[in-house]
Amino acid sequence: MSSSNRCDRTSAAEDQATASSSNQRQEFRDSQYDDEERHRSPSGGYARRKREELPPRSKRTWDTLPYEDHMAFSECFRYETEWFQAHERVRKKRARGMHAVMGPNNMTGFDRHQMCMDVISWILEGDSKKREYDEAIYWLAEFLKYLLGYATQEEEDWFDAECSRFYIDLTGPRKSRNFISCSKASSAILRHEKKAYLFSPSGSMNIADVFDQLEGNNPKRRGLSGAQFAALLCNNRQGFCVEIYMQWEWYPFSAAATYPVLSMLDLDALKGT
């Protein structure tokens, strides 16, 4: 992985607080490992992410894999992807605004977005080209990539075409039952689902739980890719909102596997009711 001076900066507050430190990335180490400290901002500023190099494949064994924190491996990997290099120059054809990137609480909002871009790029274009993760992670990463608008111009043009196609399918005289069923069923689940324990206090539900409840109307069973589901939501009038919760650590091969991103689906129409 190539290095970059930009990788050494995560926030202005951190730079001022740790400029004289010779080991900046370890200054707030406890906040990454202690559950009580993790949700409290350190007195000197915001906590830094860990960064580690991926070990050579010859040194990765079934005994070492459970202890690999892939969140640390992905740090700054966004600079290795074409879509990150291009996204500021891309002429956006679709407005994005139906998402919010949240957590960890002791990290700036700017850094959460950077972390999100790192994870997406790592999953789609990093070491995972060997397809070593669960297939659901690749689907989710593609969904978030297009939902957040990180794309090359060619990808943005394709996404715009998909959005237009779904809009015609949802509103035209020859409506696609596949898309309508998926859209209406998702809305019904979030409005009328009787299993209250599936909802967060804010009224959102884990996307994986939504898909489980949809059963035959699950977008995956309907043959939609993650990018196509993002296009479908961008054309939906039901008022969907996606909450993206970033995790500090990601141990995909541990006994109790953890995930880098928790995505929650919500209906704006439910807020305040």
SVG drawing of the C-alpha trace seen along z (x, -y; Angstrom):
<svg xmlns="http://www.w3.org/2000/svg" viewBox="-50 -23 59 46">
<polyline fill="none" stroke="black" stroke-width="0.4" points="0.0,0.0 1.4,-3.3 1.8,-6.0 0.4,-9.5 0.9,-12.6 -2.9,-12.9 -3.0,-9.7 -1.3,-11.3 -4.1,-13.7 -7.5,-12.8 -8.7,-16.1 -7.4,-19.5 -8.2,-19.0 -6.0,-15.9 -3.1,-17.6 -3.0,-20.4 -3.3,-18.1 -0.7,-15.5 1.8,-17.6 4.6,-17.0 3.9,-13.3 6.2,-10.8 3.6,-8.0 0.4,-9.8 -1.6,-6.8 -1.2,-5.2 -2.1,-8.3 -5.7,-7.3 -5.3,-3.6 -7.6,-2.8 -10.6,-4.4 -10.3,-1.7 -10.3,1.2 -12.3,0.2 -16.1,0.1 -16.5,-2.6 -13.8,-4.8 -14.8,-4.2 -17.9,-6.3 -16.3,-9.2 -14.2,-11.9 -10.6,-11.9 -9.7,-15.1 -7.0,-16.0 -9.1,-15.7 -10.5,-12.9 -9.3,-9.3 -7.2,-8.1 -7.8,-5.0 -5.4,-2.1 -3.3,-1.4 -1.6,1.9 -0.1,3.5 -1.6,6.6 0.8,9.5 2.2,11.5 -0.1,14.2 2.5,16.8 2.3,15.7 -1.5,15.8 -2.8,19.0 -6.0,20.3 -4.5,19.5 -3.6,15.9 -6.8,15.0 -9.1,14.6 -6.8,11.8 -6.6,9.7 -8.3,6.3 -9.2,5.6 -10.4,2.1 -6.8,1.3 -5.7,2.8 -8.2,0.6 -7.0,-2.7 -6.2,-5.1 -6.9,-2.5 -9.3,-4.9 -6.3,-6.6 -5.7,-3.4 -9.1,-3.4 -9.9,-5.1 -13.4,-6.2 -12.0,-8.0 -9.4,-9.8 -12.2,-10.8 -15.2,-11.5 -14.5,-15.2 -14.3,-15.8 -17.3,-13.7 -20.4,-15.6 -23.1,-14.2 -26.3,-13.4 -28.2,-12.3 -28.5,-14.1 -27.6,-12.1 -29.0,-13.0 -30.9,-10.0 -28.1,-8.8 -26.2,-9.6 -22.8,-8.3 -22.7,-7.7 -20.4,-6.4 -17.9,-6.1 -18.8,-9.0 -15.2,-10.0 -14.5,-10.5 -15.3,-13.6 -18.0,-13.4 -15.4,-14.0 -13.3,-11.1 -16.3,-8.8 -16.8,-9.5 -13.2,-8.8 -13.4,-5.5 -16.5,-4.6 -14.7,-5.2 -11.7,-3.2 -13.9,-0.2 -15.9,-0.3 -12.7,-0.5 -11.0,2.2 -13.9,4.6 -14.4,4.0 -10.9,3.5 -8.4,4.5 -7.2,7.9 -10.8,9.1 -10.4,9.5 -9.7,13.0 -13.3,13.2 -12.4,14.2 -15.4,12.5 -19.1,13.4 -20.9,12.5 -23.3,10.3 -20.4,7.9 -19.7,7.3 -23.3,6.6 -23.5,4.1 -20.3,2.3 -21.5,1.9 -24.9,0.6 -23.2,-2.0 -20.7,-3.0 -23.4,-4.2 -25.7,-5.4 -23.0,-7.8 -22.0,-8.8 -18.5,-7.5 -18.1,-6.7 -16.2,-7.4 -18.0,-9.4 -18.7,-6.2 -20.2,-4.6 -22.2,-7.8 -23.6,-7.7 -24.6,-4.1 -26.2,-4.8 -28.2,-7.7 -29.5,-5.4 -30.5,-2.8 -32.3,-5.4 -34.2,-6.6 -35.1,-3.0 -36.4,-2.2 -38.4,-5.5 -40.1,-4.5 -40.7,-1.0 -42.3,-2.3 -44.5,-5.0 -45.0,-4.2 -48.0,-2.4 -46.1,0.9 -45.0,1.1 -42.5,3.7 -44.0,6.0 -40.5,6.9 -39.6,3.3 -43.1,2.3 -43.3,5.4 -39.8,4.8 -40.6,1.1 -44.0,1.5 -43.0,4.5 -40.0,2.6 -42.3,-0.4 -44.8,1.9 -42.2,3.7 -40.9,0.4 -44.4,-1.0 -46.3,2.1 -43.7,4.7 -45.1,6.1 -41.7,7.4 -40.8,4.3 -37.5,5.8 -36.1,5.5 -36.3,1.7 -33.8,-0.7 -34.9,-3.5 -34.9,-5.9 -37.3,-3.7 -34.8,-2.2 -34.1,1.5 -31.0,3.4 -31.1,3.9 -30.3,7.6 -33.5,7.9 -35.5,6.0 -34.5,8.4 -35.3,11.4 -38.8,10.0 -39.3,9.3 -38.8,13.0 -39.8,13.4 -39.7,9.6 -36.1,9.4 -34.2,7.4 -31.5,10.0 -34.0,12.7 -35.4,10.3 -32.0,10.3 -31.0,6.7 -27.4,5.9 -26.3,3.5 -25.9,0.7 -29.4,1.3 -31.0,1.3 -29.4,-2.1 -30.9,-3.3 -34.3,-1.9 -34.2,-3.8 -33.1,-7.0 -36.3,-6.9 -38.6,-5.8 -41.2,-8.2 -41.7,-6.3 -39.0,-8.5 -36.4,-5.9 -33.3,-7.0 -30.2,-4.8 -28.2,-5.2 -24.6,-4.0 -22.8,-3.1 -19.1,-2.6 -17.3,-0.2 -13.9,-0.7 -12.8,2.8 -13.5,5.5 -12.6,9.2 -14.2,11.1 -12.7,14.5 -13.1,14.5 -15.4,17.0 -18.0,14.2 -17.3,12.4 -17.7,8.6 -18.6,6.3 -17.2,3.0 -20.5,1.3 -24.0,1.6 -26.7,0.2 -30.1,-0.7 -33.1,-1.4 -35.6,-4.0 -38.7,-5.8 -38.6,-9.6 -42.4,-9.5 -42.2,-7.8 -40.2,-10.5 -42.1,-12.5 -45.1,-10.2"/>
</svg>
